[in-house]
């Protein structure tokens, strides 16, 4: 008599995971196909050129780090509006430690993380220990971060070569990496301007040609965070603090400690995002150079439904629109057609799922933007400069129907409140 057992891969959970991976692959390929179609229809090759994608990666990384910092904090139940201030502290930390370590940018990255962590510590003390409202504390951190870096820059950079009361230029950047063979082949394929294939070639070329090693570290941190938060017992305990801290406490979890750890990591990640701005995105430090990217990172996290994969998609969306408006104003006009097609596709998907209200909203928005594209030849310059911020508001307005924040996010907690 023999018995048979089902392989683990045939379990319902693994089938759901396989279906989710297949859906992500289908969405990614579909997105590339739509962008490629728009590129050909509008004759805007810069829409998916290697230079545009490389610029999009550079614009994405600081937003991604801010959003990842927000993800760590909010999964533990602490709202971190102070990401912008922690990023600002990171810009100064990167410049100061890079210069005083003999122009070693990796020491600067650690310095950026340290300064961001100090901002996170202030937020944790205020919210976790003293129970200050999370929004009030976050706004205070933003003000402190801007004021502190303005003072520190004037005090430490004014007399340095390349320095001044508001800047420090001439800093070395982390090593850029090029993969010979793959880089050249992908670049040649991108230059053909073929449908879909050349767009994939542009993406591969951007990822294999002069890409900053810090960018690769940042993408690795996203994957590492996803593994820690969803695949380890530490991550499970931390997320339980954001869902039901009283229940977590009854199971022996030191809720306050986990919140502290999460907010410190949150600040460090945001600080690294600021360091990226000073060491990679530009040629050095300038006061206030974050330009609201901490807030956009927070929006990317919300758009991503407090999940790493969704956060990455949101950060890429905002980074791409930011990069595109800096390269070609005509490409921003082509972006209208891309957004319209995307919204109409989402409207059809909502209709298939019988989500009538969402389908109507997205359909009307898509039709309006399509009409804008057809009836105009260009986009006003003022609107072009506002593209990433308008995209932030637009995406959040359309994505609110599917969002689910951690149940105890932002709610006050006192040790022993489980009774």
Residue pairs with C-beta under 8 A, 6 or more apart in sequence:
8 14
24 309
30 345
31 342
32 196
32 199
32 200
32 203
33 196
34 338
34 341
34 342
34 345
35 47
35 48
35 199
35 338
36 48
36 195
36 196
36 198
36 199
37 195
37 341
38 44
38 47
38 334
38 337
38 338
38 341
39 45
39 47
39 48
39 199
39 334
40 195
41 337
42 333
42 334
42 337
44 328
44 330
44 331
44 334
45 193
46 52
46 327
46 328
46 330
46 331
47 324
47 331
47 334
47 335
47 338
48 198
48 199
48 202
48 203
49 190
49 202
50 186
50 187
50 190
50 202
50 205
50 206
50 209
51 327
52 202
52 320
52 323
52 324
52 327
52 331
53 202
53 203
53 205
53 206
54 206
54 209
54 210
54 211
55 323
55 326
55 327
56 206
56 316
56 319
56 320
56 322
56 323
56 324
57 206
57 207
57 211
57 215
57 319
58 212
58 215
58 280
58 281
58 319
58 323
59 281
59 318
59 319
59 320
59 322
59 323
60 315
60 316
60 318
60 319
60 320
61 212
61 214
61 215
61 218
61 273
61 276
61 280
61 281
61 319
62 87
62 273
62 274
62 276
62 277
62 281
62 290
62 293
62 297
63 273
63 293
63 296
63 297
63 300
63 315
63 318
63 319
64 218
64 219
64 222
64 273
64 297
64 300
64 311
64 312
64 315
64 319
65 87
65 218
65 221
65 269
65 270
65 272
65 273
65 276
65 297
66 83
66 84
66 87
66 269
66 270
66 273
66 293
66 294
66 296
66 297
66 298
66 300
67 297
67 298
67 300
67 301
67 304
67 311
67 314
67 315
68 221
68 222
68 225
68 269
68 297
68 301
68 308
68 311
69 80
69 83
69 86
69 116
69 120
69 265
69 266
69 267
69 268
69 269
69 270
69 273
69 297
70 80
70 83
70 266
70 270
70 297
70 298
70 301
71 225
71 229
71 266
71 301
71 304
71 306
71 307
71 308
71 311
72 225
72 229
72 262
72 263
72 265
72 266
72 269
73 79
73 80
73 120
73 123
73 262
73 263
73 266
74 80
74 242
74 301
74 306
74 405
74 406
74 409
75 229
75 238
75 239
75 242
75 262
75 306
75 406
76 238
76 239
76 241
76 242
76 258
76 259
76 261
76 262
76 263
77 241
77 242
77 243
77 245
77 259
77 406
77 408
77 409
77 410
77 411
77 413
78 123
78 124
78 127
78 128
78 134
78 259
78 262
78 263
78 266
78 409
78 410
79 134
79 135
79 138
79 409
79 410
80 86
80 120
80 123
80 134
80 138
80 263
80 266
80 267
80 270
80 298
81 134
81 135
81 137
81 138
81 139
81 141
81 142
81 298
82 119
82 120
82 122
82 123
82 137
82 138
82 139
82 140
82 141
82 142
82 145
82 267
82 294
83 138
83 266
83 270
83 294
83 295
83 297
83 298
84 142
84 145
84 290
84 292
84 293
84 294
84 295
85 119
85 138
85 141
85 142
85 143
85 144
85 145
85 146
85 294
86 115
86 116
86 119
86 120
86 123
86 141
86 145
86 266
86 267
86 270
86 271
86 274
86 294
87 116
87 145
87 270
87 271
87 273
87 274
87 277
87 290
87 293
87 294
88 142
88 145
88 146
88 149
88 274
88 288
88 290
88 294
89 115
89 116
89 118
89 119
89 145
89 148
89 149
89 271
89 274
90 112
90 113
90 115
90 116
90 270
90 271
90 272
90 273
90 274
90 275
90 277
90 278
91 112
91 149
91 274
91 275
91 277
91 278
91 285
91 286
91 289
91 290
92 115
92 148
92 149
92 152
92 153
92 285
93 108
93 111
93 112
93 113
93 114
93 115
93 116
93 271
93 274
93 275
94 105
94 108
94 109
94 111
94 112
94 171
94 274
94 275
94 278
94 279
94 285
95 108
95 157
95 168
95 171
95 278
95 284
95 285
96 108
96 111
96 152
96 156
97 107
97 108
97 110
97 111
97 112
97 114
98 104
98 105
98 107
98 108
98 111
98 171
98 172
98 278
98 279
99 108
99 160
99 168
99 171
101 107
101 108
103 171
103 172
104 172
105 171
105 172
105 173
105 174
105 214
105 279
106 174
108 171
108 275
108 278
108 279
109 174
109 214
109 272
109 275
109 279
111 275
112 271
112 272
112 274
112 275
112 278
113 268
113 269
113 271
113 272
113 275
114 268
114 271
115 271
115 274
116 267
116 268
116 269
116 270
116 271
116 272
116 273
116 274
117 264
117 267
117 268
117 271
118 267
119 141
119 144
119 145
119 267
119 270
119 271
120 263
120 264
120 265
120 266
120 267
120 268
120 270
121 263
121 264
121 267
122 137
122 141
122 144
123 137
123 138
123 141
123 263
123 267
124 259
124 260
124 263
124 264
126 132
126 137
126 140
127 133
127 134
127 137
127 259
127 263
128 256
128 259
128 260
128 263
128 413
129 256
131 412
131 414
134 410
135 410
142 294
146 287
146 288
149 287
149 288
150 166
150 287
150 288
153 165
153 166
153 167
153 168
153 285
153 287
154 165
154 166
157 163
157 164
157 165
157 167
157 168
157 285
158 164
158 165
160 168
161 170
162 168
162 169
162 170
162 284
163 169
166 286
166 287
167 284
167 285
167 286
167 287
168 284
168 285
169 283
169 284
169 285
170 283
170 284
171 278
171 279
171 283
171 284
171 285
172 279
173 212
173 279
173 280
174 212
174 213
174 214
174 279
174 280
175 212
175 213
176 210
176 211
176 212
176 213
177 210
177 211
177 212
177 213
177 216
178 208
178 209
178 210
178 211
179 208
179 209
182 204
182 208
183 205
183 208
183 209
186 201
186 202
186 204
186 205
186 208
186 209
187 201
187 205
187 209
188 201
189 197
189 198
189 200
189 201
189 204
189 205
190 198
190 199
190 201
190 202
190 205
191 198
192 198
192 201
212 280
214 276
214 279
214 280
215 276
215 280
218 272
218 276
221 269
221 272
222 308
222 311
222 312
223 308
225 308
226 308
226 309
228 234
228 235
229 235
229 238
229 239
229 308
230 239
237 248
237 253
237 258
238 258
238 261
238 262
239 406
240 247
240 248
240 251
240 253
241 248
241 253
241 255
241 258
241 259
241 262
241 408
242 406
242 407
242 408
242 409
243 406
243 407
243 408
244 407
244 408
245 255
245 408
245 413
245 417
246 413
246 417
246 418
246 419
247 418
248 255
249 255
249 415
249 416
249 417
249 418
250 418
255 413
255 415
256 413
256 415
259 413
270 294
270 297
273 293
273 294
273 297
274 290
277 289
277 290
277 293
278 284
278 285
278 289
282 289
292 389
295 392
296 318
296 388
296 389
296 392
297 315
299 314
299 318
299 392
299 395
299 396
300 311
300 314
300 315
300 317
300 318
301 311
301 314
302 314
302 396
302 399
302 403
302 405
303 310
303 311
303 313
303 314
303 317
303 395
303 396
303 399
304 310
304 311
304 312
304 313
304 314
305 402
305 403
305 404
306 404
306 405
306 406
314 395
317 391
317 395
318 388
318 391
318 392
321 335
321 387
321 388
321 391
322 387
322 388
324 331
324 332
324 335
324 387
325 331
325 332
325 384
325 385
325 387
325 388
329 378
329 379
329 381
329 384
330 378
332 379
332 383
332 384
332 387
333 373
333 376
333 377
333 378
333 379
335 387
336 369
336 370
336 372
336 373
336 379
337 370
337 373
339 366
339 369
340 366
340 367
340 369
340 370
340 373
341 366
341 370
342 366
343 362
343 363
343 365
343 366
343 369
343 398
344 362
344 363
344 366
344 367
344 370
346 362
346 366
346 398
347 358
347 359
347 360
347 362
347 363
347 366
348 359
350 356
350 358
350 359
350 362
351 359
355 401
357 401
358 401
361 398
362 398
365 398
383 390
